[in-house]
Every structure is written in C-alpha cells, then in structure tokens.
Amino acid sequence: MDFPILGVEDLSYPEAVSLDRYELGEGPLWDDARKRLTWVDIYSGSVWESDPELIQPVCVASFDSPVSCVLRVNNELLVAVGVELYRVTEPGPVFVASLANEVTGAIRFNDGAVDAWGRVWIGTMSEDGRREAWLYRLDADRSVMVREYGPVTISNGIGWSHDNTKMFYVDTPTRMVMVFEYGPDGICGDPQVFADLSEFDGEPDGLAVDSAGSVWIAMWGGAQLLEVSGSGVRRHKLPFCQPTSICFGGADLMDIYVTSAYRSLARPNHFDGRVFKFRRI
C-alpha cells in the first residue's frame, strides 16, 4: 500500500528512563496495572524493570543465553531465552516451551507479542543471515508451538489493529510492514504489504499501534520512528541511531517509550543504548 509522506514532526526532548546504557536494549513492555516498564538487554541476558517516576531500574531476571523479549500473559511475565520460553517467578524461572528439538544452528527467538485471546506470537531470527527463521504461535494452553509463517530472516515487530481484525508484522530485511487478516482463530491466509519503507533511512525493527490506530515503527540505523496512518507516513527524528522497539504507556498511554542499542556503533553518542520516554509536542 502506498502512503503519502507527511513530513517530519518533532517529539519532546528525550527523558531518560534509565541512566544505564544497553548494548542491545529491546522489547519495551508497559504494564498498565502496575505502571511499570520492562525491557531486555539481549546479549547480557538480563531483564529490567523501572518505575517511570524513578531513574534507576532493577534487574528482575538474568540468564546465560540471549534474552530477546518479555511478554505479559494475564499476570504472568514470560521471557524468551535463546529458543526457550520461561515464566518469571519469585523463586526463579519456570520452563514453559522450547524449540530446541526443531531448530539448529544460529537461530534464536527475537520479537514477540500477545493477542487479545492470550496467544503468544513470537518469531525467530538467524544470527548468520540465513532465511531459516519462522513466526510461531503458542496457544493459551501452552501445549505446543506451531509454525505459522516463514521462512523469514529476522522476525520482528508484531501488533494488532484495535478491532483485532489485522495483525501487523515485520521481517526486517524486507524493509516492509506486512498485514494479515486476523480473528479469533488467528491469521487468515497470506499477508499483504501494508507499508513499503524501503525509501526511508534504516530498517524496520519493533512496532506498536497507538490509540488512534496508527502503526509506529522503530527504524534501526535510521535514527527515527515512522508513524503510518490512513493519512500517510510521518517521520519522528530521534537523537540516537539505532532505535530497536517502541511501546506506549504512562497514565494516559500517550508516553512513547523507545529502547535503543550501541552495539556495532564505532562512536556511540550520549543517547545510544539508553531507554527514553517521549511525548508528542
């Protein structure tokens, strides 16, 4: 689908959620009931949580393998570790599911999300660039993980329209956001191109859908967020090069939380690798 380019809109000056810097910060997740933000630092294997009113986050879980995302199902926090899913509990992590018997080589989980029916959608990625990754579904009973779409290379952002009739999806190297028809039984048929972002700087990474139904995409390497609405594509410039993902939170769900990375940057600036909160001006 072709969208007109609407220009650039500035966001507020970034407010640091954490003074720490993360090599590959990812997966911001807002818990509205607890008013907390959770995210991961992938290659340190750590899960972080912050009260937005405080500046110093707390590490709530740590693993020996890469941790790619956190997911909240009802009141439970799930963590993707390597090719396994765990539930975070006070005594320690509890095993939920694994792809260990299915995948080989440099494959690990990447981004994931939970739909309105409590199903976990999570994709894998190939660390060596091969097109051998897939998008998986784990139903609410957690009995089996099912391959739903692929092969892909870097399964990334996942989100839904507010009426739950569409699921948005990113395979990063394609530089496109795809859209599936969606319903109580999951995805229906093959995806269509929702937005071709190849003319914009960066590659699409994580995404989120705002209260107006616009799809926001973090553009890795492009120092920007793209907001795709029925009117067109609007750019939001960022002071760091590698935004990784985005979510909405705060008291009115209008705060924009963005994770970033300093990994692979020869000269990271003061902002690279931090987690920030923005507002529309």
Secondary structure, DSSP 8 states (H G I E B T S, - for coil): ----EEEE--B---EES-SS--TBEEEEEEETTTTEEEEEEGGGTEEEEE-TTSS--EEEEE-SS-EEEEEEETTEEEEEETTEEEEE-SS--EEEEE-TTT--SSEEEEEEEE-TTS-EEEEEEETT--S-EEEEEE-TT---EEEEEEEESBEEEEEE-TTSSEEEEEEGGG-EEEEEEEETTEEEEEEEEEEE-TTSSSEEEEEEE-TTS-EEEEEETTTEEEEEETTEEEEEE-SSS-EEEEEEESTTS-EEEEEEB-TT-SS--SSTT--EEE-B-
